Amino acid sequence: MSKEYTINELSEFLRARNLAVSGSKSELILRLEDFDSNIWNVIAIERGVAQESERQRRDGEEEEGTRQPLRDVRPMEEEM
């Protein structure tokens, strides 16, 4: 699971935990695993929550976009 992340993503995870961000991808992975042996589950949960929040935000915008436009309710002028 750890290999699927980019160096930039790993660096973000490290920064969030106030850990050093220098080194090879393998070193970054080891640093995270040394910090917390359950790190990949923690990150999956964090990302899942973030993705769910993003999905809810997008869904809310889509719902707003599907609302019916307001109709003009002014009385029609009668023809003479």
mmCIF file of the N, C-alpha and C atoms, coordinates in Angstrom:
data_MODEL
# 
_entry.id   MODEL 
# 
loop_
_atom_site.group_PDB 
_atom_site.id 
_atom_site.type_symbol 
_atom_site.label_atom_id 
_atom_site.label_alt_id 
_atom_site.label_comp_id 
_atom_site.label_asym_id 
_atom_site.label_entity_id 
_atom_site.label_seq_id 
_atom_site.pdbx_PDB_ins_code 
_atom_site.Cartn_x 
_atom_site.Cartn_y 
_atom_site.Cartn_z 
_atom_site.occupancy 
_atom_site.B_iso_or_equiv 
_atom_site.pdbx_formal_charge 
_atom_site.auth_seq_id 
_atom_site.auth_comp_id 
_atom_site.auth_asym_id 
_atom_site.auth_atom_id 
_atom_site.pdbx_PDB_model_num 
ATOM 1   N N  . MET A 1 1  ? 0.819   -1.188 0.000   1.00 0.00 ? 1  MET A N  1 
ATOM 2   C CA . MET A 1 1  ? 0.000   0.000  0.000   1.00 0.00 ? 1  MET A CA 1 
ATOM 3   C C  . MET A 1 1  ? 0.867   1.257  0.000   1.00 0.00 ? 1  MET A C  1 
ATOM 4   N N  . SER A 1 2  ? 1.947   1.238  0.700   1.00 0.00 ? 2  SER A N  1 
ATOM 5   C CA . SER A 1 2  ? 2.793   2.418  0.816   1.00 0.00 ? 2  SER A CA 1 
ATOM 6   C C  . SER A 1 2  ? 3.437   2.813  -0.502  1.00 0.00 ? 2  SER A C  1 
ATOM 7   N N  . LYS A 1 3  ? 3.678   1.859  -1.371  1.00 0.00 ? 3  LYS A N  1 
ATOM 8   C CA . LYS A 1 3  ? 4.362   2.141  -2.642  1.00 0.00 ? 3  LYS A CA 1 
ATOM 9   C C  . LYS A 1 3  ? 3.482   2.906  -3.623  1.00 0.00 ? 3  LYS A C  1 
ATOM 10  N N  . GLU A 1 4  ? 2.168   2.908  -3.400  1.00 0.00 ? 4  GLU A N  1 
ATOM 11  C CA . GLU A 1 4  ? 1.267   3.587  -4.332  1.00 0.00 ? 4  GLU A CA 1 
ATOM 12  C C  . GLU A 1 4  ? 1.297   5.108  -4.197  1.00 0.00 ? 4  GLU A C  1 
ATOM 13  N N  . TYR A 1 5  ? 1.867   5.610  -3.122  1.00 0.00 ? 5  TYR A N  1 
ATOM 14  C CA . TYR A 1 5  ? 1.925   7.047  -2.909  1.00 0.00 ? 5  TYR A CA 1 
ATOM 15  C C  . TYR A 1 5  ? 3.164   7.643  -3.574  1.00 0.00 ? 5  TYR A C  1 
ATOM 16  N N  . THR A 1 6  ? 3.014   8.876  -4.044  1.00 0.00 ? 6  THR A N  1 
ATOM 17  C CA . THR A 1 6  ? 4.146   9.574  -4.644  1.00 0.00 ? 6  THR A CA 1 
ATOM 18  C C  . THR A 1 6  ? 5.024   10.155 -3.540  1.00 0.00 ? 6  THR A C  1 
ATOM 19  N N  . ILE A 1 7  ? 6.218   10.570 -3.913  1.00 0.00 ? 7  ILE A N  1 
ATOM 20  C CA . ILE A 1 7  ? 7.119   11.198 -2.949  1.00 0.00 ? 7  ILE A CA 1 
ATOM 21  C C  . ILE A 1 7  ? 6.471   12.460 -2.378  1.00 0.00 ? 7  ILE A C  1 
ATOM 22  N N  . ASN A 1 8  ? 5.795   13.225 -3.226  1.00 0.00 ? 8  ASN A N  1 
ATOM 23  C CA . ASN A 1 8  ? 5.116   14.439 -2.743  1.00 0.00 ? 8  ASN A CA 1 
ATOM 24  C C  . ASN A 1 8  ? 4.046   14.106 -1.712  1.00 0.00 ? 8  ASN A C  1 
ATOM 25  N N  . GLU A 1 9  ? 3.263   13.052 -1.962  1.00 0.00 ? 9  GLU A N  1 
ATOM 26  C CA . GLU A 1 9  ? 2.235   12.658 -0.996  1.00 0.00 ? 9  GLU A CA 1 
ATOM 27  C C  . GLU A 1 9  ? 2.865   12.196 0.315   1.00 0.00 ? 9  GLU A C  1 
ATOM 28  N N  . LEU A 1 10 ? 3.928   11.392 0.208   1.00 0.00 ? 10 LEU A N  1 
ATOM 29  C CA . LEU A 1 10 ? 4.619   10.922 1.404   1.00 0.00 ? 10 LEU A CA 1 
ATOM 30  C C  . LEU A 1 10 ? 5.173   12.112 2.197   1.00 0.00 ? 10 LEU A C  1 
ATOM 31  N N  . SER A 1 11 ? 5.700   13.092 1.471   1.00 0.00 ? 11 SER A N  1 
ATOM 32  C CA . SER A 1 11 ? 6.231   14.291 2.129   1.00 0.00 ? 11 SER A CA 1 
ATOM 33  C C  . SER A 1 11 ? 5.119   15.038 2.869   1.00 0.00 ? 11 SER A C  1 
ATOM 34  N N  . GLU A 1 12 ? 3.937   15.109 2.265   1.00 0.00 ? 12 GLU A N  1 
ATOM 35  C CA . GLU A 1 12 ? 2.794   15.755 2.918   1.00 0.00 ? 12 GLU A CA 1 
ATOM 36  C C  . GLU A 1 12 ? 2.448   15.029 4.218   1.00 0.00 ? 12 GLU A C  1 
ATOM 37  N N  . PHE A 1 13 ? 2.431   13.688 4.167   1.00 0.00 ? 13 PHE A N  1 
ATOM 38  C CA . PHE A 1 13 ? 2.113   12.899 5.358   1.00 0.00 ? 13 PHE A CA 1 
ATOM 39  C C  . PHE A 1 13 ? 3.146   13.160 6.453   1.00 0.00 ? 13 PHE A C  1 
ATOM 40  N N  . LEU A 1 14 ? 4.407   13.245 6.041   1.00 0.00 ? 14 LEU A N  1 
ATOM 41  C CA . LEU A 1 14 ? 5.480   13.499 7.003   1.00 0.00 ? 14 LEU A CA 1 
ATOM 42  C C  . LEU A 1 14 ? 5.358   14.894 7.612   1.00 0.00 ? 14 LEU A C  1 
ATOM 43  N N  . ARG A 1 15 ? 5.119   15.898 6.775   1.00 0.00 ? 15 ARG A N  1 
ATOM 44  C CA . ARG A 1 15 ? 4.969   17.270 7.267   1.00 0.00 ? 15 ARG A CA 1 
ATOM 45  C C  . ARG A 1 15 ? 3.819   17.372 8.269   1.00 0.00 ? 15 ARG A C  1 
ATOM 46  N N  . ALA A 1 16 ? 2.731   16.680 7.968   1.00 0.00 ? 16 ALA A N  1 
ATOM 47  C CA . ALA A 1 16 ? 1.559   16.713 8.845   1.00 0.00 ? 16 ALA A CA 1 
ATOM 48  C C  . ALA A 1 16 ? 1.886   16.156 10.230  1.00 0.00 ? 16 ALA A C  1 
ATOM 49  N N  . ARG A 1 17 ? 2.947   15.360 10.290  1.00 0.00 ? 17 ARG A N  1 
ATOM 50  C CA . ARG A 1 17 ? 3.355   14.747 11.559  1.00 0.00 ? 17 ARG A CA 1 
ATOM 51  C C  . ARG A 1 17 ? 4.648   15.355 12.094  1.00 0.00 ? 17 ARG A C  1 
ATOM 52  N N  . ASN A 1 18 ? 5.043   16.482 11.503  1.00 0.00 ? 18 ASN A N  1 
ATOM 53  C CA . ASN A 1 18 ? 6.270   17.198 11.905  1.00 0.00 ? 18 ASN A CA 1 
ATOM 54  C C  . ASN A 1 18 ? 7.509   16.305 11.835  1.00 0.00 ? 18 ASN A C  1 
ATOM 55  N N  . LEU A 1 19 ? 7.591   15.506 10.786  1.00 0.00 ? 19 LEU A N  1 
ATOM 56  C CA . LEU A 1 19 ? 8.743   14.644 10.564  1.00 0.00 ? 19 LEU A CA 1 
ATOM 57  C C  . LEU A 1 19 ? 9.551   15.161 9.381   1.00 0.00 ? 19 LEU A C  1 
ATOM 58  N N  . ALA A 1 20 ? 10.830  14.785 9.337   1.00 0.00 ? 20 ALA A N  1 
ATOM 59  C CA . ALA A 1 20 ? 11.711  15.211 8.242   1.00 0.00 ? 20 ALA A CA 1 
ATOM 60  C C  . ALA A 1 20 ? 11.184  14.672 6.912   1.00 0.00 ? 20 ALA A C  1 
ATOM 61  N N  . VAL A 1 21 ? 11.338  15.460 5.854   1.00 0.00 ? 21 VAL A N  1 
ATOM 62  C CA . VAL A 1 21 ? 10.816  15.075 4.538   1.00 0.00 ? 21 VAL A CA 1 
ATOM 63  C C  . VAL A 1 21 ? 11.915  14.761 3.531   1.00 0.00 ? 21 VAL A C  1 
ATOM 64  N N  . SER A 1 22 ? 13.175  14.787 3.961   1.00 0.00 ? 22 SER A N  1 
ATOM 65  C CA . SER A 1 22 ? 14.269  14.500 3.035   1.00 0.00 ? 22 SER A CA 1 
ATOM 66  C C  . SER A 1 22 ? 14.538  13.003 2.977   1.00 0.00 ? 22 SER A C  1 
ATOM 67  N N  . GLY A 1 23 ? 15.067  12.571 1.830   1.00 0.00 ? 23 GLY A N  1 
ATOM 68  C CA . GLY A 1 23 ? 15.435  11.170 1.672   1.00 0.00 ? 23 GLY A CA 1 
ATOM 69  C C  . GLY A 1 23 ? 14.738  10.540 0.486   1.00 0.00 ? 23 GLY A C  1 
ATOM 70  N N  . SER A 1 24 ? 15.083  9.285  0.248   1.00 0.00 ? 24 SER A N  1 
ATOM 71  C CA . SER A 1 24 ? 14.483  8.541  -0.863  1.00 0.00 ? 24 SER A CA 1 
ATOM 72  C C  . SER A 1 24 ? 13.059  8.118  -0.495  1.00 0.00 ? 24 SER A C  1 
ATOM 73  N N  . LYS A 1 25 ? 12.338  7.648  -1.472  1.00 0.00 ? 25 LYS A N  1 
ATOM 74  C CA . LYS A 1 25 ? 10.973  7.193  -1.229  1.00 0.00 ? 25 LYS A CA 1 
ATOM 75  C C  . LYS A 1 25 ? 10.964  6.097  -0.164  1.00 0.00 ? 25 LYS A C  1 
ATOM 76  N N  . SER A 1 26 ? 11.885  5.176  -0.244  1.00 0.00 ? 26 SER A N  1 
ATOM 77  C CA . SER A 1 26 ? 11.969  4.097  0.746   1.00 0.00 ? 26 SER A CA 1 
ATOM 78  C C  . SER A 1 26 ? 12.217  4.644  2.144   1.00 0.00 ? 26 SER A C  1 
ATOM 79  N N  . GLU A 1 27 ? 13.077  5.657  2.248   1.00 0.00 ? 27 GLU A N  1 
ATOM 80  C CA . GLU A 1 27 ? 13.367  6.266  3.545   1.00 0.00 ? 27 GLU A CA 1 
ATOM 81  C C  . GLU A 1 27 ? 12.130  6.978  4.112   1.00 0.00 ? 27 GLU A C  1 
ATOM 82  N N  . LEU A 1 28 ? 11.387  7.643  3.226   1.00 0.00 ? 28 LEU A N  1 
ATOM 83  C CA . LEU A 1 28 ? 10.169  8.327  3.681   1.00 0.00 ? 28 LEU A CA 1 
ATOM 84  C C  . LEU A 1 28 ? 9.159   7.315  4.207   1.00 0.00 ? 28 LEU A C  1 
ATOM 85  N N  . ILE A 1 29 ? 9.007   6.226  3.491   1.00 0.00 ? 29 ILE A N  1 
ATOM 86  C CA . ILE A 1 29 ? 8.084   5.163  3.907   1.00 0.00 ? 29 ILE A CA 1 
ATOM 87  C C  . ILE A 1 29 ? 8.506   4.603  5.265   1.00 0.00 ? 29 ILE A C  1 
ATOM 88  N N  . LEU A 1 30 ? 9.796   4.291  5.408   1.00 0.00 ? 30 LEU A N  1 
ATOM 89  C CA . LEU A 1 30 ? 10.299  3.762  6.682   1.00 0.00 ? 30 LEU A CA 1 
ATOM 90  C C  . LEU A 1 30 ? 10.096  4.745  7.828   1.00 0.00 ? 30 LEU A C  1 
ATOM 91  N N  . ARG A 1 31 ? 10.311  6.036  7.549   1.00 0.00 ? 31 ARG A N  1 
ATOM 92  C CA . ARG A 1 31 ? 10.138  7.059  8.582   1.00 0.00 ? 31 ARG A CA 1 
ATOM 93  C C  . ARG A 1 31 ? 8.688   7.094  9.061   1.00 0.00 ? 31 ARG A C  1 
ATOM 94  N N  . LEU A 1 32 ? 7.761   7.003  8.117   1.00 0.00 ? 32 LEU A N  1 
ATOM 95  C CA . LEU A 1 32 ? 6.344   6.979  8.493   1.00 0.00 ? 32 LEU A CA 1 
ATOM 96  C C  . LEU A 1 32 ? 6.005   5.715  9.280   1.00 0.00 ? 32 LEU A C  1 
ATOM 97  N N  . GLU A 1 33 ? 6.527   4.584  8.833   1.00 0.00 ? 33 GLU A N  1 
ATOM 98  C CA . GLU A 1 33 ? 6.246   3.320  9.514   1.00 0.00 ? 33 GLU A CA 1 
ATOM 99  C C  . GLU A 1 33 ? 6.884   3.275  10.899  1.00 0.00 ? 33 GLU A C  1 
ATOM 100 N N  . ASP A 1 34 ? 8.057   3.901  11.050  1.00 0.00 ? 34 ASP A N  1 
ATOM 101 C CA . ASP A 1 34 ? 8.690   3.979  12.371  1.00 0.00 ? 34 ASP A CA 1 
ATOM 102 C C  . ASP A 1 34 ? 7.872   4.876  13.308  1.00 0.00 ? 34 ASP A C  1 
ATOM 103 N N  . PHE A 1 35 ? 7.286   5.896  12.749  1.00 0.00 ? 35 PHE A N  1 
ATOM 104 C CA . PHE A 1 35 ? 6.474   6.823  13.531  1.00 0.00 ? 35 PHE A CA 1 
ATOM 105 C C  . PHE A 1 35 ? 5.214   6.126  14.055  1.00 0.00 ? 35 PHE A C  1 
ATOM 106 N N  . ASP A 1 36 ? 4.570   5.335  13.174  1.00 0.00 ? 36 ASP A N  1 
ATOM 107 C CA . ASP A 1 36 ? 3.329   4.643  13.556  1.00 0.00 ? 36 ASP A CA 1 
ATOM 108 C C  . ASP A 1 36 ? 3.224   3.368  12.726  1.00 0.00 ? 36 ASP A C  1 
ATOM 109 N N  . SER A 1 37 ? 3.263   2.219  13.386  1.00 0.00 ? 37 SER A N  1 
ATOM 110 C CA . SER A 1 37 ? 3.217   0.945  12.660  1.00 0.00 ? 37 SER A CA 1 
ATOM 111 C C  . SER A 1 37 ? 1.890   0.744  11.938  1.00 0.00 ? 37 SER A C  1 
ATOM 112 N N  . ASN A 1 38 ? 0.893   1.503  12.304  1.00 0.00 ? 38 ASN A N  1 
ATOM 113 C CA . ASN A 1 38 ? -0.429  1.406  11.690  1.00 0.00 ? 38 ASN A CA 1 
ATOM 114 C C  . ASN A 1 38 ? -0.686  2.575  10.736  1.00 0.00 ? 38 ASN A C  1 
ATOM 115 N N  . ILE A 1 39 ? 0.375   3.221  10.280  1.00 0.00 ? 39 ILE A N  1 
ATOM 116 C CA . ILE A 1 39 ? 0.269   4.477  9.530   1.00 0.00 ? 39 ILE A CA 1 
ATOM 117 C C  . ILE A 1 39 ? -0.589  4.372  8.276   1.00 0.00 ? 39 ILE A C  1 
ATOM 118 N N  . TRP A 1 40 ? -0.518  3.261  7.557   1.00 0.00 ? 40 TRP A N  1 
ATOM 119 C CA . TRP A 1 40 ? -1.242  3.167  6.279   1.00 0.00 ? 40 TRP A CA 1 
ATOM 120 C C  . TRP A 1 40 ? -2.747  3.088  6.508   1.00 0.00 ? 40 TRP A C  1 
ATOM 121 N N  . ASN A 1 41 ? -3.151  2.469  7.597   1.00 0.00 ? 41 ASN A N  1 
ATOM 122 C CA . ASN A 1 41 ? -4.577  2.476  7.938   1.00 0.00 ? 41 ASN A CA 1 
ATOM 123 C C  . ASN A 1 41 ? -5.016  3.872  8.355   1.00 0.00 ? 41 ASN A C  1 
ATOM 124 N N  . VAL A 1 42 ? -4.177  4.541  9.130   1.00 0.00 ? 42 VAL A N  1 
ATOM 125 C CA . VAL A 1 42 ? -4.486  5.906  9.569   1.00 0.00 ? 42 VAL A CA 1 
ATOM 126 C C  . VAL A 1 42 ? -4.634  6.822  8.359   1.00 0.00 ? 42 VAL A C  1 
ATOM 127 N N  . ILE A 1 43 ? -3.694  6.732  7.430   1.00 0.00 ? 43 ILE A N  1 
ATOM 128 C CA . ILE A 1 43 ? -3.729  7.581  6.228   1.00 0.00 ? 43 ILE A CA 1 
ATOM 129 C C  . ILE A 1 43 ? -4.946  7.241  5.376   1.00 0.00 ? 43 ILE A C  1 
ATOM 130 N N  . ALA A 1 44 ? -5.258  5.955  5.256   1.00 0.00 ? 44 ALA A N  1 
ATOM 131 C CA . ALA A 1 44 ? -6.429  5.545  4.467   1.00 0.00 ? 44 ALA A CA 1 
ATOM 132 C C  . ALA A 1 44 ? -7.697  6.145  5.065   1.00 0.00 ? 44 ALA A C  1 
ATOM 133 N N  . ILE A 1 45 ? -7.777  6.126  6.384   1.00 0.00 ? 45 ILE A N  1 
ATOM 134 C CA . ILE A 1 45 ? -8.951  6.711  7.051   1.00 0.00 ? 45 ILE A CA 1 
ATOM 135 C C  . ILE A 1 45 ? -8.975  8.220  6.825   1.00 0.00 ? 45 ILE A C  1 
ATOM 136 N N  . GLU A 1 46 ? -7.828  8.877  7.011   1.00 0.00 ? 46 GLU A N  1 
ATOM 137 C CA . GLU A 1 46 ? -7.761  10.329 6.797   1.00 0.00 ? 46 GLU A CA 1 
ATOM 138 C C  . GLU A 1 46 ? -8.163  10.676 5.367   1.00 0.00 ? 46 GLU A C  1 
ATOM 139 N N  . ARG A 1 47 ? -7.628  9.956  4.414   1.00 0.00 ? 47 ARG A N  1 
ATOM 140 C CA . ARG A 1 47 ? -7.941  10.239 3.011   1.00 0.00 ? 47 ARG A CA 1 
ATOM 141 C C  . ARG A 1 47 ? -9.383  9.888  2.695   1.00 0.00 ? 47 ARG A C  1 
ATOM 142 N N  . GLY A 1 48 ? -9.888  8.836  3.296   1.00 0.00 ? 48 GLY A N  1 
ATOM 143 C CA . GLY A 1 48 ? -11.288 8.459  3.090   1.00 0.00 ? 48 GLY A CA 1 
ATOM 144 C C  . GLY A 1 48 ? -12.225 9.527  3.590   1.00 0.00 ? 48 GLY A C  1 
ATOM 145 N N  . VAL A 1 49 ? -11.915 10.081 4.755   1.00 0.00 ? 49 VAL A N  1 
ATOM 146 C CA . VAL A 1 49 ? -12.732 11.154 5.314   1.00 0.00 ? 49 VAL A CA 1 
ATOM 147 C C  . VAL A 1 49 ? -12.638 12.381 4.423   1.00 0.00 ? 49 VAL A C  1 
ATOM 148 N N  . ALA A 1 50 ? -11.438 12.707 3.971   1.00 0.00 ? 50 ALA A N  1 
ATOM 149 C CA . ALA A 1 50 ? -11.258 13.867 3.094   1.00 0.00 ? 50 ALA A CA 1 
ATOM 150 C C  . ALA A 1 50 ? -11.986 13.651 1.773   1.00 0.00 ? 50 ALA A C  1 
ATOM 151 N N  . GLN A 1 51 ? -11.885 12.443 1.218   1.00 0.00 ? 51 GLN A N  1 
ATOM 152 C CA . GLN A 1 51 ? -12.562 12.165 -0.051  1.00 0.00 ? 51 GLN A CA 1 
ATOM 153 C C  . GLN A 1 51 ? -14.069 12.202 0.127   1.00 0.00 ? 51 GLN A C  1 
ATOM 154 N N  . GLU A 1 52 ? -14.567 11.681 1.255   1.00 0.00 ? 52 GLU A N  1 
ATOM 155 C CA . GLU A 1 52 ? -15.999 11.701 1.511   1.00 0.00 ? 52 GLU A CA 1 
ATOM 156 C C  . GLU A 1 52 ? -16.495 13.137 1.651   1.00 0.00 ? 52 GLU A C  1 
ATOM 157 N N  . SER A 1 53 ? -15.732 13.983 2.333   1.00 0.00 ? 53 SER A N  1 
ATOM 158 C CA . SER A 1 53 ? -16.105 15.384 2.476   1.00 0.00 ? 53 SER A CA 1 
ATOM 159 C C  . SER A 1 53 ? -16.143 16.069 1.113   1.00 0.00 ? 53 SER A C  1 
ATOM 160 N N  . GLU A 1 54 ? -15.161 15.794 0.296   1.00 0.00 ? 54 GLU A N  1 
ATOM 161 C CA . GLU A 1 54 ? -15.111 16.366 -1.055  1.00 0.00 ? 54 GLU A CA 1 
ATOM 162 C C  . GLU A 1 54 ? -16.294 15.871 -1.883  1.00 0.00 ? 54 GLU A C  1 
ATOM 163 N N  . ARG A 1 55 ? -16.603 14.587 -1.772  1.00 0.00 ? 55 ARG A N  1 
ATOM 164 C CA . ARG A 1 55 ? -17.724 14.014 -2.517  1.00 0.00 ? 55 ARG A CA 1 
ATOM 165 C C  . ARG A 1 55 ? -19.029 14.668 -2.073  1.00 0.00 ? 55 ARG A C  1 
ATOM 166 N N  . GLN A 1 56 ? -19.217 14.854 -0.770  1.00 0.00 ? 56 GLN A N  1 
ATOM 167 C CA . GLN A 1 56 ? -20.429 15.496 -0.271  1.00 0.00 ? 56 GLN A CA 1 
ATOM 168 C C  . GLN A 1 56 ? -20.521 16.933 -0.765  1.00 0.00 ? 56 GLN A C  1 
ATOM 169 N N  . ARG A 1 57 ? -19.403 17.634 -0.783  1.00 0.00 ? 57 ARG A N  1 
ATOM 170 C CA . ARG A 1 57 ? -19.404 19.012 -1.273  1.00 0.00 ? 57 ARG A CA 1 
ATOM 171 C C  . ARG A 1 57 ? -19.807 19.047 -2.746  1.00 0.00 ? 57 ARG A C  1 
ATOM 172 N N  . ARG A 1 58 ? -19.199 18.151 -3.551  1.00 0.00 ? 58 ARG A N  1 
ATOM 173 C CA . ARG A 1 58 ? -19.535 18.085 -4.980  1.00 0.00 ? 58 ARG A CA 1 
ATOM 174 C C  . ARG A 1 58 ? -20.994 17.716 -5.183  1.00 0.00 ? 58 ARG A C  1 
ATOM 175 N N  . ASP A 1 59 ? -21.475 16.734 -4.406  1.00 0.00 ? 59 ASP A N  1 
ATOM 176 C CA . ASP A 1 59 ? -22.871 16.316 -4.538  1.00 0.00 ? 59 ASP A CA 1 
ATOM 177 C C  . ASP A 1 59 ? -23.807 17.466 -4.208  1.00 0.00 ? 59 ASP A C  1 
ATOM 178 N N  . GLY A 1 60 ? -23.466 18.261 -3.209  1.00 0.00 ? 60 GLY A N  1 
ATOM 179 C CA . GLY A 1 60 ? -24.273 19.422 -2.851  1.00 0.00 ? 60 GLY A CA 1 
ATOM 180 C C  . GLY A 1 60 ? -24.333 20.425 -3.974  1.00 0.00 ? 60 GLY A C  1 
ATOM 181 N N  . GLU A 1 61 ? -23.203 20.632 -4.651  1.00 0.00 ? 61 GLU A N  1 
ATOM 182 C CA . GLU A 1 61 ? -23.179 21.561 -5.779  1.00 0.00 ? 61 GLU A CA 1 
ATOM 183 C C  . GLU A 1 61 ? -24.009 21.028 -6.928  1.00 0.00 ? 61 GLU A C  1 
ATOM 184 N N  . GLU A 1 62 ? -23.933 19.704 -7.161  1.00 0.00 ? 62 GLU A N  1 
ATOM 185 C CA . GLU A 1 62 ? -24.708 19.116 -8.250  1.00 0.00 ? 62 GLU A CA 1 
ATOM 186 C C  . GLU A 1 62 ? -26.193 19.221 -7.962  1.00 0.00 ? 62 GLU A C  1 
ATOM 187 N N  . GLU A 1 63 ? -26.583 18.990 -6.701  1.00 0.00 ? 63 GLU A N  1 
ATOM 188 C CA . GLU A 1 63 ? -27.991 19.100 -6.344  1.00 0.00 ? 63 GLU A CA 1 
ATOM 189 C C  . GLU A 1 63 ? -28.492 20.517 -6.575  1.00 0.00 ? 63 GLU A C  1 
ATOM 190 N N  . GLU A 1 64 ? -27.679 21.508 -6.220  1.00 0.00 ? 64 GLU A N  1 
ATOM 191 C CA . GLU A 1 64 ? -28.072 22.890 -6.443  1.00 0.00 ? 64 GLU A CA 1 
ATOM 192 C C  . GLU A 1 64 ? -28.247 23.151 -7.929  1.00 0.00 ? 64 GLU A C  1 
ATOM 193 N N  . GLY A 1 65 ? -27.420 22.538 -8.752  1.00 0.00 ? 65 GLY A N  1 
ATOM 194 C CA . GLY A 1 65 ? -27.495 22.725 -10.194 1.00 0.00 ? 65 GLY A CA 1 
ATOM 195 C C  . GLY A 1 65 ? -28.722 22.089 -10.818 1.00 0.00 ? 65 GLY A C  1 
ATOM 196 N N  . THR A 1 66 ? -29.348 21.143 -10.125 1.00 0.00 ? 66 THR A N  1 
ATOM 197 C CA . THR A 1 66 ? -30.508 20.459 -10.691 1.00 0.00 ? 66 THR A CA 1 
ATOM 198 C C  . THR A 1 66 ? -31.827 21.072 -10.255 1.00 0.00 ? 66 THR A C  1 
ATOM 199 N N  . ARG A 1 67 ? -31.755 22.103 -9.448  1.00 0.00 ? 67 ARG A N  1 
ATOM 200 C CA . ARG A 1 67 ? -32.988 22.749 -9.023  1.00 0.00 ? 67 ARG A CA 1 
ATOM 201 C C  . ARG A 1 67 ? -33.674 23.387 -10.217 1.00 0.00 ? 67 ARG A C  1 
ATOM 202 N N  . GLN A 1 68 ? -34.992 23.396 -10.170 1.00 0.00 ? 68 GLN A N  1 
ATOM 203 C CA . GLN A 1 68 ? -35.770 24.018 -11.224 1.00 0.00 ? 68 GLN A CA 1 
ATOM 204 C C  . GLN A 1 68 ? -35.619 25.531 -11.132 1.00 0.00 ? 68 GLN A C  1 
ATOM 205 N N  . PRO A 1 69 ? -35.480 26.201 -12.256 1.00 0.00 ? 69 PRO A N  1 
ATOM 206 C CA . PRO A 1 69 ? -35.395 27.660 -12.200 1.00 0.00 ? 69 PRO A CA 1 
ATOM 207 C C  . PRO A 1 69 ? -36.731 28.240 -11.736 1.00 0.00 ? 69 PRO A C  1 
ATOM 208 N N  . LEU A 1 70 ? -36.656 29.408 -11.141 1.00 0.00 ? 70 LEU A N  1 
ATOM 209 C CA . LEU A 1 70 ? -37.878 30.065 -10.694 1.00 0.00 ? 70 LEU A CA 1 
ATOM 210 C C  . LEU A 1 70 ? -38.708 30.463 -11.910 1.00 0.00 ? 70 LEU A C  1 
ATOM 211 N N  . ARG A 1 71 ? -40.000 30.260 -11.772 1.00 0.00 ? 71 ARG A N  1 
ATOM 212 C CA . ARG A 1 71 ? -40.897 30.628 -12.867 1.00 0.00 ? 71 ARG A CA 1 
ATOM 213 C C  . ARG A 1 71 ? -41.369 32.056 -12.671 1.00 0.00 ? 71 ARG A C  1 
ATOM 214 N N  . ASP A 1 72 ? -41.644 32.685 -13.774 1.00 0.00 ? 72 ASP A N  1 
ATOM 215 C CA . ASP A 1 72 ? -42.198 34.034 -13.725 1.00 0.00 ? 72 ASP A CA 1 
ATOM 216 C C  . ASP A 1 72 ? -43.679 33.902 -13.357 1.00 0.00 ? 72 ASP A C  1 
ATOM 217 N N  . VAL A 1 73 ? -44.066 34.443 -12.231 1.00 0.00 ? 73 VAL A N  1 
ATOM 218 C CA . VAL A 1 73 ? -45.442 34.283 -11.757 1.00 0.00 ? 73 VAL A CA 1 
ATOM 219 C C  . VAL A 1 73 ? -46.263 35.561 -11.910 1.00 0.00 ? 73 VAL A C  1 
ATOM 220 N N  . ARG A 1 74 ? -45.737 36.517 -12.646 1.00 0.00 ? 74 ARG A N  1 
ATOM 221 C CA . ARG A 1 74 ? -46.509 37.742 -12.871 1.00 0.00 ? 74 ARG A CA 1 
ATOM 222 C C  . ARG A 1 74 ? -47.722 37.410 -13.741 1.00 0.00 ? 74 ARG A C  1 
ATOM 223 N N  . PRO A 1 75 ? -48.828 38.052 -13.476 1.00 0.00 ? 75 PRO A N  1 
ATOM 224 C CA . PRO A 1 75 ? -50.022 37.775 -14.295 1.00 0.00 ? 75 PRO A CA 1 
ATOM 225 C C  . PRO A 1 75 ? -49.777 38.199 -15.740 1.00 0.00 ? 75 PRO A C  1 
ATOM 226 N N  . MET A 1 76 ? -50.289 37.399 -16.632 1.00 0.00 ? 76 MET A N  1 
ATOM 227 C CA . MET A 1 76 ? -50.156 37.698 -18.058 1.00 0.00 ? 76 MET A CA 1 
ATOM 228 C C  . MET A 1 76 ? -51.103 38.831 -18.425 1.00 0.00 ? 76 MET A C  1 
ATOM 229 N N  . GLU A 1 77 ? -50.657 39.680 -19.329 1.00 0.00 ? 77 GLU A N  1 
ATOM 230 C CA . GLU A 1 77 ? -51.520 40.760 -19.779 1.00 0.00 ? 77 GLU A CA 1 
ATOM 231 C C  . GLU A 1 77 ? -52.593 40.189 -20.697 1.00 0.00 ? 77 GLU A C  1 
ATOM 232 N N  . GLU A 1 78 ? -53.804 40.659 -20.507 1.00 0.00 ? 78 GLU A N  1 
ATOM 233 C CA . GLU A 1 78 ? -54.889 40.173 -21.343 1.00 0.00 ? 78 GLU A CA 1 
ATOM 234 C C  . GLU A 1 78 ? -54.841 40.863 -22.685 1.00 0.00 ? 78 GLU A C  1 
ATOM 235 N N  . GLU A 1 79 ? -55.157 40.076 -23.715 1.00 0.00 ? 79 GLU A N  1 
ATOM 236 C CA . GLU A 1 79 ? -55.199 40.649 -25.051 1.00 0.00 ? 79 GLU A CA 1 
ATOM 237 C C  . GLU A 1 79 ? -56.509 41.379 -25.252 1.00 0.00 ? 79 GLU A C  1 
ATOM 238 N N  . MET A 1 80 ? -56.508 42.513 -25.934 1.00 0.00 ? 80 MET A N  1 
ATOM 239 C CA . MET A 1 80 ? -57.743 43.254 -26.172 1.00 0.00 ? 80 MET A CA 1 
ATOM 240 C C  . MET A 1 80 ? -58.121 43.187 -27.596 1.00 0.00 ? 80 MET A C  1 
# 
